[in-house]
Structures are given as structure tokens and as C-alpha cells.
Amino acid sequence: MGPLDPAVTRIGVAIDIPEPWGPLLTRRRAEAGDPQAAWTPAHVTLLGPTEIEPEALPRIEKHLEAVATEHRPFTIHLRGTGTFRPVTEVVFVTLAAGISECELLAEAIVAAEEVHRDSRFPYHPHVTVAQDVPSAALDAVFDDLAEFEARFEVPGFTLFSHDLTDGERPWQRRREYTLGGLRHP
């Protein structure tokens, strides 16, 4: 499976950051010069970009239905900033509450037989606000958002897909999953 193999689909699963905070964090990421801001709105990743065989998608969607049914809505409290430096050039907004719920969801999602994630780092729920930009930009975002705070309910998560043959373009919403078992079209 190559990076532009048409026989491969890339998926990801995330929790959206609602208004007004999501657009604010996405805008701040763009202001830092992070090109991913144009393609990826603010979110908490549950499953990072993962290449799958297209015929596995219906089974993965069924697995995600089961995961959503088994977990209840919860609250995320975002507060302050953190960084993965010097390991990776990333600044993020931290989760003060909702960490365990995100960890349990992420663990359940990657348990799908068709999902093969070779992660270099342990899962750590966060909201990226700058990545792979100059150190001064990372420092500025870290300082600017140090007092950032938001609290919101998490009713569900979203499956995203990305067509590898079309080059750089935004991730597409494929399906919403409501925690507690109710389904959104």
C-alpha cells in the first residue's frame, strides 16, 4: 500500500471542538503558519490517519456503531497549553477533564480487526494548535493560549475519510456516531 494507492482509503476518527472554540483554535493554528489548519479543523483525535482496504470500511463502520453504543456522552474541559517538544514540534491545548473517556474510546476503536495502527507514541488526547512551524511561532501559540479554557459536552464522534488520489484536500465527514447508541445519518 503506497501513499497514493487508489486501492487504499485513509480514515480518521475524531471529536469535534464545537463553536465558538473550534473555529477560534483552528484560526489560531492558521495564524501560526500551520498548513494543516486549512485541511483539519480543531478536534481531539481518537484514531489518527489510518490507511485501510476500501472493502473493510463497512465492517469498520459497524464496529464504530458498537463502540458508540457502549460508551456514554461525557464532558471535555480544555484548559491551557502543552507541548511534545523536543520529541515533536507540536503545541496543543490540554484536556483537564475527559481524558479517560477519550482513552477508552480510542482503545475500543483501534480494537477493530481491520484497523492496523503502528503508533510511534502512546495515545494522549489533546487539541493540536501548532505543528511543524518555526520555534518562535510554537512559543507564541503556547503563550497566547496558556489561559484558554472551554467546557463542552461530547455527544459523539465522527468518522472522516480522505481520498488519497486527490492530493491535499480537506478531510471529508463520512459518518457521525452518537454516544449511547442513537445514530445520526
Secondary structure, DSSP 8 states (H G I E B T S, - for coil): --TT-TT-EEEEEEEE--TTHHHHHHHHHHHTT-GGGGT--SEEEEEEEEEE-GGGHHHHHHHHHHHHHHS--EEEEEEEEEE-TTTS-EEEEEEEESHHHHHHHHHHHHTSTT-----SS----EEEEEESS-HHHHHHHHHHTTT-EEEEEE-EEEEEEE-GGG-S---EEEEEEETTS-B--
